[in-house]
Amino acid sequence: MAVRPPALRQSDSIFDPLAAEIMGEKAASLGRAGEKVERSLRALRAHEGSASDRATLLRTAAQAVHAYFIQRELCGLRRHDDVIREYGIPREVLVRLGAQ
């Protein structure tokens, strides 16, 4: 009786530089999107001007949060509850997600 070792797939035995590069780009993109969320929420919280300016800041914040959530999902992170709590994303921003 002959015993053969298990066959290895190419991806099991060789470092895949393209996959590593893609993973790095996803992480960097997620970081940039998170920074944009922080900036837009900071501007919204600091706003003391007119209602029309506030509406613009709300729209900007909602777009930043929406893009961030999409980027998280592309990285395999599907639940956003912790992020909403961590960033302190207000309900008025969350109800506008995806609305243009």
N, C-alpha and C positions, 0 to 999 in steps of 0.2 A: 504494500500500500504506500503510495506516494503522498506526501503532505506538501502543499504549496502555500506560500505566504499569501496573505490577502493582497489583491491588486490595489495599488494606490492610484488615485486620480491625480492628474497633473497638479491641480490646485492644492492637494494635500501635501505635496512634497516640495513645492517651489513657491517662493515669495512672489506675490503678484503685485508688481509695482503700480500698475494701472489702478487696481482696486484700492490700494493704499492712497494713491493720489486723489481718487474720487472721494474716499472717506474723509481725507483731510480738507478737501474743498467744501464738502457738506458741513463739516464742523466749523470752518471759517465763516461760511455763509450764515450759519445759524447764529454765530457770535455777532456778526454785523447786524443781522436782523434784530437781535436782542438789544443791541445798543440803540438802534433806531427807535424801538419801542420805549426804552428808557428816556430818550431825548424828547419824544413826542408827549409822553405822559408828564414829564417834568414841566414842559411848556404849558400843557393844559392845566396843571395844578397851580402854576404861577400866574396864570392869566387873570387880569383884573379889568379888562377893557370891555368893549361892546359885545353885544350878543352875536353879531355877525362874525366878529373875529373868533369868538368862542366856537361857533359852528364850524368854522374852517379848521380850528385846532382839533375839534372832535372828529371831523372827517379824516384829518391827517393821522390822528392816533388810531382810529379804527382801521385805516388802510395798513398802518405799520403792524398792528396786532394781527390782522388777517394774514399778512405776508409771513409773519413770524410763525403763526400756527401752521400754515402750509409747509414752511421749511421744516418745522418739527416733525410733521407727518412724513415728509420725504426722508427724514432720518430714522423713521420707525417709532417715533414718540407720539402715541395717539391720544393720551390723556393730558388735558390742559389745566385741570383743576389746581394743581400745585403751582403752576406758572401764573395763573390768574391771581392766586393768593400772594405769591412772592412779589410780583410786580405791583400788586394792588390795583389791578385794572378795574376801573369803575364800571358799574352796570350800564351807564349811558354810552360807554364805548362798546361794550359787548353786544348791546342790542343793535348796533350799527354794522356789525361785521358782515362783509359781503355786499352791503348796500352801497350803491354808487350814486 
